[in-house]
């Protein structure tokens, strides 16, 4: 058989029949080139058995000797690619004389098997013992190992070695260096290498754009893409995936549409990665309809594409749509993965669908995805935002592996439920575990201090610990400090802090101070702050209501009338109070004084029964905030049938004795309902958890987790 134009049919024959006579020593010995080609095929297809047969044949024919470097190098390559790295190492160690290919094949094998430190040891031995000069392929492998193992010192030494040898200008080496510096977040180092010398291919551009994007340099990444266009570099699929990722980061829909059109014009073949990147881009840019159009036109849909469209729904606040669309995925017979479950759990968190979340949790346990960090984090988030903080803590304690998001989610969840001391305890555990706090971690920590009114502790975290960890405080952190000062009753100090701190305060921060003025009955400052908020956002209905309530409690009825008139003039309408409760996987919605529910008569009777039960315990309806031009009887009826009271009454009617009741409310809970629910929890011996527009209220045995400050 000749060495040129070798047919692949003998390979198929050997693979499928494995007849020993084909490799007997009596047969004609194949030329070395033919044997090397067969070994290459077996390596590329990871056909270990076929490679072993060739190896046996070489031993029988006395060709695989330690002196035959070419064949032994091919065998090393074969065994390394078939994950038999120890066999490859034995062949390597037995060689009488090695060349650069021998070293490169073994190093590549160790690298692909994840043994990066062994690669570095081999590289040092190659230079210092065998005095072998590495080529560009070995440099690329070694630099990739330095990237993966964060070996900064060794990586810089290799860079210096490549400079001395002149191989730094070779494309393989240059690209590996750019990737290495990018992986270390050394953007300046990556750009210096990238800009040195001539010769940039599409891989060079892809690596630098991806590195810039991963390190938060979106504007610079956009500039590199512009340069690709100017230099007429042909984009490949990786370029498009990175470019769509850039559009997602910038939330630039127009740029995303331009890049999508460019794909159409160039006629590049779409793969699953590109399709998912397009769906993700449209989702993050707020165009759910375009994302759905791309998804619907896919000829083949896999779990990744389904997860991408579910994530797009979630990112646009379409939580119910995401959960409902998942049912269609199940009809297609596709099994969800850990990322799918994370999206679904976070969708449940968005609408506080505790029942649905519990069903997903049960399914996660059965399917074996419970140990994935992303799933554990999503479970903590779902339970925390659905009122199940104890279940969230149980998930947290059972997690084998945790990252900074795990700790932050638990801290913020505890804090949001008013469990400030517990939140700070978890934070101390986080520091003891040597986990680095993130920006959002300190939001939860400072919020916990605010719930506790621990002014000194809060300022320690803000001024010292955040500085130590290298996190610059943002408006969210400063808003928590305002809440902290307000909780401690230091409203004037809070106002002075806001005026002296060089940060652009938003409506949320000023409304925090306004709410404190309402609680502490500092109506003079409250009026001033409310006017400032309405200048910033004339449509902020919550501020009108708070200011109106302050006037009403102070019996300044002219002020109440003025606010109502102002709302009419500006066409600002108060959102009707609504509460909902989940019973047996069905959502029941109630509005204040509403009678649309099929069992409304029984519900109203239950409310009256509860109010009658708590009056002997000291309950007096708070009608101070009700408009003065309404009769007292009407005022009593108005506050008696607020939406949360109706939802609680229905929950007591339909749930087993002792079961906790979870209610979601769209507005801030009023003082009267808060007082009533505290007593209802005591008289019914129930835990009642209400999530209003501000926070969670956990009522039990006559007290609330908010300590009457909300």
C-alpha positions as CSV (number, residue, x, y, z in Angstrom):
1,X,0.0,0.0,0.0
2,X,1.4,3.4,-0.9
3,X,1.9,6.3,1.4
4,X,0.0,8.8,-0.6
5,X,-3.8,9.1,-0.7
6,X,-4.3,6.5,2.0
7,X,-7.9,5.3,2.1
8,X,-9.7,5.3,5.5
9,X,-11.6,2.0,4.9
10,X,-8.8,-0.1,6.6
11,X,-9.4,2.0,9.7
12,X,-13.1,1.2,9.7
13,X,-12.3,-2.5,9.1
14,X,-9.9,-2.6,12.1
15,X,-12.3,-0.7,14.3
16,X,-15.3,-2.8,13.7
17,X,-13.9,-6.3,13.2
18,X,-10.7,-6.3,15.4
19,X,-9.5,-9.4,13.6
20,X,-6.1,-10.3,15.0
21,X,-4.7,-11.7,11.7
22,X,-4.8,-8.1,10.3
23,X,-2.0,-7.2,12.7
24,X,0.1,-10.4,12.5
25,X,3.8,-10.0,12.1
26,X,3.7,-12.1,8.9
27,X,1.7,-9.3,7.1
28,X,3.5,-6.7,5.2
29,X,4.9,-4.0,7.5
30,X,3.2,-0.7,6.9
31,X,5.3,2.3,6.1
32,X,6.0,4.6,9.1
33,X,4.0,7.4,7.6
34,X,0.9,5.1,7.3
35,X,1.3,4.0,11.0
36,X,1.6,7.6,12.2
37,X,-1.5,8.6,10.3
38,X,-3.5,5.7,11.8
39,X,-2.3,6.7,15.3
40,X,-3.3,10.2,14.6
41,X,-6.8,9.1,13.6
42,X,-7.1,6.9,16.7
43,X,-6.0,9.9,18.9
44,X,-8.4,12.4,17.3
45,X,-11.3,9.9,17.6
46,X,-10.2,8.8,21.1
47,X,-10.3,5.2,19.9
48,X,-8.1,3.7,22.7
49,X,-8.7,0.1,21.6
50,X,-7.6,0.7,18.0
51,X,-4.5,2.6,19.2
52,X,-3.6,-0.3,21.5
53,X,-3.8,-2.7,18.6
54,X,-1.5,-0.5,16.6
55,X,0.9,-0.3,19.6
56,X,0.8,-4.1,19.9
57,X,1.6,-4.5,16.2
58,X,4.6,-2.2,16.5
59,X,5.9,-4.1,19.5
60,X,5.5,-7.4,17.6
61,X,7.3,-6.0,14.5
62,X,10.0,-4.5,16.8
63,X,9.3,-1.0,15.6
64,X,8.2,0.7,18.9
65,X,11.6,0.9,20.4
66,X,13.0,3.6,22.6
67,X,15.2,4.7,19.6
68,X,12.2,5.3,17.2
69,X,11.3,8.9,18.3
70,X,8.7,9.5,15.6
71,X,6.6,6.5,16.4
72,X,7.0,6.8,20.2
73,X,5.9,10.5,19.9
74,X,2.8,9.4,18.0
75,X,2.0,6.8,20.7
76,X,2.5,9.5,23.5
77,X,0.1,11.7,21.6
78,X,-2.4,8.9,21.2
79,X,-2.4,7.8,24.9
80,X,-2.5,11.5,26.1
81,X,-5.5,12.3,24.0
82,X,-7.3,9.1,25.1
83,X,-6.8,10.2,28.8
84,X,-4.2,7.5,29.5
85,X,-1.6,10.0,30.7
86,X,0.3,7.6,32.8
87,X,0.9,5.3,29.9
88,X,2.1,8.3,27.8
89,X,4.4,9.2,30.7
90,X,5.9,5.7,30.8
91,X,6.6,5.9,27.1
92,X,8.1,9.3,27.5
93,X,10.4,8.3,30.4
94,X,11.6,5.3,28.5
95,X,12.8,7.3,25.5
96,X,16.6,7.3,25.0
97,X,16.5,10.6,23.2
98,X,13.6,13.1,23.1
99,X,12.9,16.0,20.9
100,X,10.6,19.1,21.2
101,X,7.7,17.1,19.8
102,X,8.0,14.5,22.6
103,X,7.9,17.2,25.3
104,X,5.0,19.1,23.6
105,X,2.9,15.9,23.2
106,X,3.2,15.0,26.9
107,X,2.7,18.6,28.1
108,X,-0.5,18.9,26.0
109,X,-1.7,15.6,27.5
110,X,-1.2,16.8,31.0
111,X,-2.9,20.1,30.2
112,X,-6.0,18.5,28.7
113,X,-6.2,16.3,31.7
114,X,-6.2,19.3,34.1
115,X,-2.7,18.6,35.5
116,X,-1.4,22.1,34.9
117,X,1.3,22.1,37.6
118,X,2.8,19.0,36.1
119,X,3.1,20.9,32.8
120,X,5.1,23.7,34.5
121,X,7.4,21.1,36.1
122,X,8.0,19.4,32.7
123,X,8.7,22.8,31.1
124,X,11.3,23.6,33.7
125,X,12.9,20.2,33.3
126,X,12.9,20.5,29.5
127,X,14.9,23.8,29.7
128,X,17.2,23.1,32.7
129,X,17.9,19.4,32.3
130,X,17.5,18.5,28.6
131,X,18.5,22.0,27.5
132,X,15.8,21.9,24.9
133,X,14.5,25.1,23.2
134,X,10.7,25.2,23.3
135,X,8.7,26.0,20.2
136,X,5.6,28.2,19.8
137,X,3.2,25.3,20.6
138,X,4.9,24.5,23.9
139,X,4.8,28.1,24.9
140,X,1.1,28.3,24.1
141,X,0.4,25.2,26.3
142,X,2.5,26.5,29.2
143,X,1.0,30.0,29.0
144,X,-2.5,28.4,29.0
145,X,-1.5,26.5,32.2
146,X,-0.4,29.7,33.9
147,X,-3.8,31.2,33.0
148,X,-5.8,28.3,34.4
149,X,-3.8,28.0,37.6
150,X,-3.2,31.7,38.3
151,X,0.6,31.2,38.3
152,X,1.4,34.9,37.9
153,X,5.1,34.7,38.5
154,X,5.7,31.7,36.2
155,X,3.5,33.4,33.6
156,X,5.5,36.6,33.5
157,X,8.8,34.5,33.4
158,X,7.5,32.7,30.4
159,X,6.6,36.0,28.8
160,X,10.1,37.2,29.3
161,X,11.5,33.9,27.9
162,X,9.2,34.3,24.8
163,X,10.5,37.8,24.3
164,X,14.1,36.7,24.4
165,X,13.4,33.9,21.9
166,X,11.4,36.1,19.6
167,X,8.5,33.7,19.7
168,X,6.3,36.4,21.3
169,X,5.4,37.6,17.8
170,X,4.1,34.1,16.8
171,X,0.4,34.2,16.6
172,X,-0.1,31.2,19.0
173,X,2.1,32.7,21.6
174,X,0.7,36.2,21.3
175,X,-2.9,34.9,21.6
176,X,-2.0,32.8,24.6
177,X,-0.3,35.8,26.3
178,X,-3.4,38.0,25.7
179,X,-5.6,35.3,27.2
180,X,-3.3,34.8,30.2
181,X,-3.2,38.5,31.1
182,X,-7.0,38.8,30.6
183,X,-7.7,35.9,32.9
184,X,-5.6,37.6,35.6
185,X,-7.8,40.8,35.1
186,X,-4.6,42.6,33.9
187,X,-6.2,44.4,31.1
188,X,-3.3,46.8,30.6
189,X,-0.9,43.8,30.2
190,X,-3.3,42.1,27.8
191,X,-3.6,45.3,25.7
192,X,0.2,45.9,25.7
193,X,0.8,42.4,24.3
194,X,-2.1,42.7,21.8
195,X,-0.7,46.0,20.5
196,X,2.9,44.8,20.2
197,X,4.1,43.9,16.7
198,X,2.2,43.1,13.5
199,X,-0.2,40.3,12.9
200,X,-3.7,40.1,14.4
201,X,-6.1,37.4,13.3
202,X,-9.7,36.8,14.2
203,X,-8.6,34.7,17.3
204,X,-6.6,37.7,18.6
205,X,-9.6,40.0,18.3
206,X,-11.9,37.5,19.9
207,X,-9.6,37.0,22.9
208,X,-9.1,40.7,23.6
209,X,-12.8,41.6,23.2
210,X,-13.8,38.7,25.5
211,X,-11.1,39.7,28.0
212,X,-12.2,43.4,28.0
213,X,-15.9,42.4,28.4
214,X,-15.2,40.0,31.3
215,X,-13.3,42.6,33.1
216,X,-15.9,45.3,32.7
217,X,-14.4,47.4,29.9
218,X,-17.4,47.3,27.6
219,X,-16.6,50.7,25.9
220,X,-13.1,49.5,25.0
221,X,-14.4,46.2,23.8
222,X,-16.8,48.1,21.5
223,X,-13.8,50.1,20.1
224,X,-12.0,46.8,19.3
225,X,-15.0,45.6,17.4
226,X,-15.0,48.9,15.4
227,X,-11.4,48.2,14.6
228,X,-12.3,44.7,13.3
229,X,-14.8,46.3,11.0
230,X,-12.3,48.9,9.8
231,X,-9.6,46.3,9.1
232,X,-12.1,44.0,7.3
233,X,-11.5,41.1,9.7
234,X,-13.9,38.3,8.8
235,X,-16.0,37.5,11.9
236,X,-16.5,33.9,13.0
237,X,-19.2,32.4,15.3
238,X,-17.1,33.2,18.4
239,X,-16.9,36.9,17.4
240,X,-20.7,37.1,17.0
241,X,-21.3,35.4,20.4
242,X,-18.9,37.9,22.1
243,X,-20.4,40.8,20.2
244,X,-24.0,39.9,21.3
245,X,-22.6,39.5,24.8
246,X,-21.3,43.1,24.5
247,X,-24.7,44.3,23.4
248,X,-26.3,42.6,26.4
249,X,-23.8,44.2,28.8
250,X,-24.5,47.7,27.2
251,X,-28.2,47.0,26.9
252,X,-27.9,48.5,23.5
253,X,-30.7,47.1,21.4
254,X,-29.9,49.2,18.3
255,X,-26.3,47.8,18.2
256,X,-27.7,44.3,18.7
257,X,-30.0,44.7,15.8
258,X,-27.2,46.0,13.6
259,X,-25.0,43.0,14.4
260,X,-27.9,40.6,13.8
261,X,-28.4,42.2,10.4
262,X,-24.7,41.8,9.7
263,X,-25.1,38.1,10.3
264,X,-27.9,37.9,7.8
265,X,-25.8,39.7,5.2
266,X,-22.7,37.6,5.6
267,X,-24.6,34.4,5.6
268,X,-22.6,32.8,8.4
269,X,-23.9,29.5,9.6
270,X,-25.7,29.7,12.9
271,X,-24.9,27.3,15.7
272,X,-26.6,26.7,19.1
273,X,-24.1,29.1,20.8
274,X,-24.9,32.0,18.4
275,X,-28.7,31.4,18.6
276,X,-28.6,31.4,22.4
277,X,-26.4,34.5,22.4
278,X,-29.0,36.3,20.2
279,X,-31.9,35.3,22.5
280,X,-30.0,36.4,25.5
281,X,-29.1,39.7,23.9
282,X,-32.7,40.5,23.0
283,X,-33.9,39.4,26.5
284,X,-31.3,41.7,28.3
285,X,-32.1,44.6,25.9
286,X,-35.8,44.4,26.8
287,X,-37.1,43.0,23.5
288,X,-38.8,39.8,24.5
289,X,-40.8,39.7,21.3
290,X,-37.6,39.5,19.2
291,X,-36.2,36.9,21.6
292,X,-39.3,34.8,21.1
293,X,-39.2,35.2,17.3
294,X,-35.6,33.9,17.2
295,X,-36.5,31.0,19.5
296,X,-39.6,30.0,17.5
297,X,-37.6,29.8,14.3
298,X,-35.0,27.4,15.7
299,X,-35.2,24.1,13.9
300,X,-33.6,22.3,16.8
301,X,-34.2,23.4,20.3
302,X,-32.1,22.0,23.2
303,X,-32.1,22.7,26.9
304,X,-29.7,25.6,26.5
305,X,-32.0,27.5,24.0
306,X,-35.0,26.8,26.2
307,X,-33.2,28.1,29.3
308,X,-32.2,31.2,27.3
309,X,-35.8,32.1,26.4
310,X,-37.0,31.4,29.9
311,X,-34.2,33.7,31.2
312,X,-35.4,36.3,28.8
313,X,-38.9,36.2,30.2
314,X,-37.5,36.4,33.7
315,X,-35.2,39.3,33.0
316,X,-38.2,41.3,31.6
317,X,-40.3,40.7,34.7
318,X,-42.5,38.1,32.9
319,X,-42.3,35.7,35.8
320,X,-45.6,33.9,35.2
321,X,-44.9,33.6,31.5
322,X,-41.6,31.9,32.3
323,X,-43.2,29.4,34.6
324,X,-46.0,28.7,32.1
325,X,-43.6,28.4,29.2
326,X,-41.6,25.8,31.1
327,X,-44.7,23.5,30.8
328,X,-44.2,23.6,27.0
329,X,-40.6,22.6,27.4
330,X,-41.7,19.6,29.4
331,X,-44.2,18.6,26.7
332,X,-41.2,18.5,24.3
333,X,-39.7,15.9,26.6
334,X,-36.6,18.0,27.4
335,X,-35.0,17.6,30.9
336,X,-34.1,20.9,32.6
337,X,-30.6,21.4,33.8
338,X,-29.3,23.4,36.8
339,X,-29.5,26.7,35.0
340,X,-33.1,26.1,34.0
341,X,-34.0,25.4,37.6
342,X,-32.2,28.5,38.7
343,X,-34.3,30.7,36.3
344,X,-37.5,29.0,37.3
345,X,-36.8,29.4,41.1
346,X,-35.9,33.1,40.6
347,X,-39.2,33.5,38.6
348,X,-41.0,32.1,41.6
349,X,-39.2,34.6,43.8
350,X,-40.4,37.4,41.6
351,X,-44.0,36.7,42.3
352,X,-43.5,35.1,45.8
353,X,-45.0,31.8,44.4
354,X,-43.9,29.7,47.5
355,X,-46.1,26.7,46.5
356,X,-44.7,26.5,43.0
357,X,-41.2,26.9,44.4
358,X,-41.6,24.0,46.8
359,X,-42.7,21.8,43.9
360,X,-39.6,22.7,42.0
361,X,-37.5,22.1,45.1
362,X,-38.9,18.6,45.4
363,X,-38.2,18.0,41.7
364,X,-34.6,19.3,42.1
365,X,-34.0,16.7,44.9
366,X,-35.3,13.9,42.7
367,X,-33.2,14.9,39.7
368,X,-30.0,15.3,41.7
369,X,-29.3,19.0,41.0
370,X,-29.5,20.1,44.6
371,X,-25.7,20.2,45.1
372,X,-25.1,22.8,42.3
373,X,-24.2,26.2,43.8
374,X,-26.4,28.1,41.3
375,X,-29.4,26.0,42.3
376,X,-28.8,26.4,46.0
377,X,-28.4,30.2,45.6
378,X,-31.7,30.3,43.7
379,X,-33.5,28.3,46.4
380,X,-32.3,30.7,49.1
381,X,-33.5,33.6,47.0
382,X,-36.8,32.0,46.3
383,X,-37.6,31.1,49.9
384,X,-36.3,34.4,51.3
385,X,-38.5,36.4,48.9
386,X,-41.5,34.2,49.4
387,X,-41.6,34.5,53.2
388,X,-39.9,31.1,53.9
389,X,-36.8,32.4,55.7
390,X,-36.5,29.3,57.8
391,X,-36.5,27.1,54.7
392,X,-33.9,29.4,53.1
393,X,-31.7,29.0,56.1
394,X,-32.1,25.2,56.0
395,X,-31.0,25.1,52.3
396,X,-28.0,27.4,53.3
397,X,-26.9,25.1,56.1
398,X,-27.2,22.0,53.8
399,X,-25.1,23.4,51.0
400,X,-21.8,21.6,50.6
401,X,-20.2,24.4,48.5
402,X,-20.9,28.1,48.9
403,X,-19.7,31.2,47.0
404,X,-20.0,34.9,47.8
405,X,-23.5,35.0,46.3
406,X,-24.6,32.2,48.7
407,X,-23.5,34.2,51.7
408,X,-24.9,37.5,50.4
409,X,-28.3,36.0,49.6
410,X,-28.6,34.6,53.1
411,X,-27.5,37.8,54.7
412,X,-29.9,39.9,52.6
413,X,-32.7,37.5,53.2
414,X,-32.4,37.5,56.9
415,X,-32.0,41.3,56.9
416,X,-35.1,41.7,54.7
417,X,-37.1,39.7,57.3
418,X,-36.0,41.9,60.1
419,X,-33.6,39.3,61.6
420,X,-30.7,41.8,61.9
421,X,-28.7,40.0,64.6
422,X,-28.9,36.7,62.7
423,X,-27.8,38.4,59.4
424,X,-24.7,39.9,61.2
425,X,-24.0,36.5,62.6
426,X,-23.9,34.9,59.1
427,X,-21.7,37.8,58.0
428,X,-19.2,37.0,60.7
429,X,-19.2,33.4,59.6
430,X,-18.6,34.6,56.0
431,X,-15.5,36.5,57.1
432,X,-14.3,33.5,59.2
433,X,-14.6,31.3,56.1
434,X,-12.4,33.8,54.3
435,X,-15.0,34.5,51.7
436,X,-14.6,38.0,50.2
437,X,-17.8,40.2,50.7
438,X,-19.3,41.8,47.6
439,X,-21.0,45.1,47.0
440,X,-24.5,43.6,47.7
441,X,-23.2,41.9,50.9
442,X,-22.7,45.2,52.6
443,X,-26.2,46.3,51.5
444,X,-27.5,43.4,53.5
445,X,-25.1,44.1,56.4
446,X,-26.0,47.8,56.7
447,X,-29.7,47.0,56.3
448,X,-29.3,44.6,59.3
449,X,-27.7,47.3,61.3
450,X,-30.6,49.6,60.4
451,X,-33.1,47.1,61.6
452,X,-31.2,46.9,64.9
453,X,-30.6,50.6,65.2
454,X,-26.9,49.9,65.7
455,X,-25.5,53.2,64.6
456,X,-21.9,52.7,65.7
457,X,-21.6,49.2,64.2
458,X,-23.1,50.4,61.0
459,X,-20.6,53.3,60.6
460,X,-17.8,50.8,61.4
461,X,-18.8,48.6,58.4
462,X,-19.3,51.7,56.2
463,X,-16.1,53.6,57.0
464,X,-13.6,50.8,57.8
465,X,-14.6,47.3,56.7
466,X,-15.7,48.4,53.2
467,X,-12.5,50.3,52.8
468,X,-10.5,47.3,53.8
469,X,-12.2,45.1,51.3
470,X,-11.8,47.7,48.5
471,X,-15.5,48.2,47.9
472,X,-16.5,51.8,47.2
473,X,-19.9,52.6,48.9
474,X,-22.7,53.4,46.6
475,X,-26.1,55.1,47.0
476,X,-27.6,51.8,48.2
477,X,-25.2,51.6,51.1
478,X,-25.7,55.3,52.0
479,X,-29.5,54.8,51.9
480,X,-29.1,52.0,54.4
481,X,-27.2,54.4,56.7
482,X,-30.0,57.0,56.4
483,X,-32.4,54.2,57.4
484,X,-30.1,53.3,60.3
485,X,-30.1,56.9,61.6
486,X,-33.8,57.2,61.2
487,X,-34.4,54.0,63.1
488,X,-32.4,55.4,66.0
489,X,-34.6,58.5,65.9
490,X,-31.8,60.8,64.6
491,X,-33.8,62.4,61.8
492,X,-31.9,65.7,61.9
493,X,-28.6,63.8,61.7
494,X,-29.9,61.7,58.8
495,X,-30.9,64.9,56.9
496,X,-27.4,66.4,57.6
497,X,-25.8,63.2,56.5
498,X,-27.7,63.3,53.2
499,X,-26.7,67.0,52.6
500,X,-23.0,66.4,53.4
501,X,-22.4,63.1,51.6
502,X,-21.2,63.6,48.0
503,X,-23.5,61.1,46.3
504,X,-26.4,61.5,43.9
505,X,-29.4,60.7,46.1
506,X,-32.4,59.0,44.5
507,X,-36.1,59.0,45.4
508,X,-35.7,55.8,47.4
509,X,-33.2,57.5,49.8
510,X,-35.4,60.6,50.4
511,X,-38.5,58.5,50.8
512,X,-36.7,56.5,53.5
513,X,-36.3,59.8,55.4
514,X,-39.9,60.7,54.7
515,X,-41.2,57.4,56.0
516,X,-39.2,58.0,59.2
517,X,-40.8,61.4,59.6
518,X,-44.2,59.7,59.4
519,X,-43.3,57.1,62.0
520,X,-41.7,59.6,64.4
521,X,-44.4,62.2,63.7
522,X,-41.9,64.9,62.6
523,X,-44.4,66.5,60.2
524,X,-42.4,69.7,59.7
525,X,-39.3,67.9,58.2
526,X,-41.7,65.4,56.5
527,X,-43.4,68.2,54.6
528,X,-40.1,69.6,53.5
529,X,-38.8,66.1,52.4
530,X,-42.0,65.3,50.6
531,X,-41.9,68.5,48.5
532,X,-38.3,67.6,47.5
533,X,-39.3,64.1,46.5
534,X,-42.2,65.4,44.4
535,X,-39.8,67.8,42.6
536,X,-37.7,64.8,41.7
537,X,-40.6,62.5,40.8
538,X,-44.0,64.3,40.5
539,X,-45.7,61.0,39.8
540,X,-44.5,59.2,43.0
541,X,-47.9,58.2,44.4
542,X,-46.5,56.8,47.6
543,X,-45.2,60.2,48.6
544,X,-48.6,61.8,48.1
545,X,-50.2,59.2,50.3
546,X,-47.6,59.5,53.0
547,X,-47.9,63.3,53.1
548,X,-51.7,63.0,53.1
549,X,-51.6,60.6,56.0
550,X,-49.2,62.9,57.9
551,X,-51.6,65.8,57.5
552,X,-54.5,63.6,58.5
553,X,-52.8,62.5,61.7
554,X,-51.9,66.0,62.6
555,X,-55.6,67.0,61.8
556,X,-54.4,69.5,59.2
557,X,-57.4,68.8,56.9
558,X,-56.6,71.7,54.6
559,X,-53.3,69.9,53.8
560,X,-55.2,66.7,53.0
561,X,-57.5,68.5,50.6
562,X,-54.6,70.2,49.0
563,X,-52.8,66.9,48.4
564,X,-56.0,65.3,46.9
565,X,-56.4,68.3,44.6
566,X,-52.8,68.2,43.6
567,X,-53.1,64.5,42.7
568,X,-56.2,65.2,40.5
569,X,-54.4,68.1,38.7
570,X,-51.4,65.9,38.0
571,X,-53.5,62.9,37.1
572,X,-51.9,60.8,39.9
573,X,-54.1,58.0,41.0
574,X,-53.7,55.9,44.1
575,X,-53.2,52.3,43.3
576,X,-56.0,50.3,44.9
577,X,-54.8,48.1,47.8
578,X,-54.5,44.5,46.8
579,X,-53.4,41.3,48.5
580,X,-53.0,37.7,47.3
581,X,-52.7,34.4,49.0
582,X,-51.8,31.0,47.5
583,X,-54.1,28.1,48.5
584,X,-53.5,24.6,47.1
585,X,-51.5,26.0,44.1
586,X,-54.2,28.6,43.3
587,X,-53.8,32.3,43.7
588,X,-56.7,34.2,45.3
589,X,-56.6,38.0,44.9
590,X,-58.4,40.5,47.2
591,X,-58.9,44.2,46.9
592,X,-59.9,46.5,49.8
593,X,-63.7,46.3,50.4
594,X,-63.9,44.0,47.3
595,X,-66.7,41.5,47.0
596,X,-65.8,39.7,43.8
597,X,-64.6,36.5,45.4
598,X,-67.1,33.7,45.2
599,X,-66.9,33.2,49.0
600,X,-66.9,36.9,49.9
601,X,-69.9,36.7,52.3
602,X,-68.2,34.0,54.4
603,X,-64.9,35.9,54.3
604,X,-66.5,39.1,55.5
605,X,-68.1,37.2,58.3
606,X,-64.7,35.7,59.2
607,X,-63.2,39.2,59.3
608,X,-65.9,40.4,61.7
609,X,-65.4,37.3,63.9
610,X,-61.7,38.0,64.1
611,X,-62.2,41.7,64.9
612,X,-64.7,40.7,67.6
613,X,-62.1,38.3,69.1
614,X,-59.3,40.9,69.3
615,X,-61.3,43.9,70.7
616,X,-61.2,42.5,74.3
617,X,-57.4,42.3,73.8
618,X,-57.2,46.1,73.3
619,X,-57.7,46.5,69.6
620,X,-59.0,49.9,68.7
621,X,-59.4,50.7,65.0
622,X,-57.0,53.4,63.8
623,X,-59.1,55.7,61.6
624,X,-56.9,58.8,62.0
625,X,-55.6,58.6,58.4
626,X,-59.1,58.3,56.9
627,X,-60.4,61.4,55.1
628,X,-62.2,63.7,57.6
629,X,-65.3,64.2,55.3
630,X,-66.3,60.5,55.9
631,X,-68.6,59.5,58.7
632,X,-67.1,57.4,61.6
633,X,-69.1,54.3,60.7
634,X,-67.9,54.5,57.1
635,X,-64.3,55.0,58.4
636,X,-64.6,51.8,60.6
637,X,-65.9,49.8,57.6
638,X,-63.2,51.2,55.4
639,X,-60.3,50.0,57.6
640,X,-62.1,46.8,58.6
641,X,-62.0,45.3,55.1
642,X,-58.5,46.1,53.9
643,X,-57.2,43.6,51.4
644,X,-54.8,41.9,53.8
645,X,-57.5,41.3,56.4
646,X,-59.6,39.6,53.7
647,X,-56.7,37.5,52.6
648,X,-55.8,36.5,56.1
649,X,-59.4,35.6,56.9
650,X,-59.6,33.4,53.8
651,X,-56.3,31.8,54.7
652,X,-57.6,30.9,58.2
653,X,-60.7,29.4,56.6
654,X,-58.8,27.2,54.1
655,X,-55.6,26.1,55.7
656,X,-55.0,23.5,58.4
657,X,-54.8,24.6,62.0
658,X,-51.2,25.6,62.8
659,X,-50.1,26.1,59.2
660,X,-48.4,29.5,58.5
661,X,-50.2,32.0,56.4
662,X,-48.3,33.8,53.6
663,X,-49.9,37.0,52.1
664,X,-48.4,39.4,49.6
665,X,-49.6,43.1,49.5
666,X,-48.8,45.7,46.8
667,X,-48.8,48.7,49.1
668,X,-47.3,49.6,52.4
669,X,-49.2,48.0,55.3
670,X,-51.3,50.5,57.2
671,X,-51.0,51.1,61.0
672,X,-54.5,49.7,61.7
673,X,-53.9,46.4,59.8
674,X,-50.5,46.0,61.5
675,X,-52.0,46.3,65.0
676,X,-54.9,44.0,64.1
677,X,-52.7,41.3,62.6
678,X,-50.5,41.2,65.6
679,X,-53.5,40.4,67.8
680,X,-55.0,38.0,65.2
681,X,-51.7,36.0,65.2
682,X,-52.0,35.7,69.0
683,X,-55.6,34.7,69.2
684,X,-55.4,32.2,66.4
685,X,-52.0,30.9,67.4
686,X,-50.8,31.3,63.8
687,X,-47.7,32.6,62.2
688,X,-48.8,35.2,59.6
689,X,-46.2,36.5,57.1
690,X,-47.0,39.5,55.1
691,X,-44.8,40.9,52.4
692,X,-45.7,44.6,51.7
693,X,-44.1,47.1,49.4
694,X,-41.3,47.8,51.9
695,X,-40.4,44.5,53.7
696,X,-41.6,41.3,55.3
697,X,-43.7,41.3,58.5
698,X,-43.6,38.0,60.4
699,X,-46.4,38.1,63.0
700,X,-46.5,35.6,65.8
701,X,-47.8,35.5,69.4
702,X,-48.8,39.2,69.2
703,X,-45.5,40.7,68.0
704,X,-44.0,41.5,64.6
705,X,-40.5,41.0,63.3
706,X,-40.3,44.7,62.3
707,X,-40.6,45.8,65.9
708,X,-43.3,48.2,64.8
709,X,-41.0,50.2,62.5
710,X,-41.7,50.0,58.8
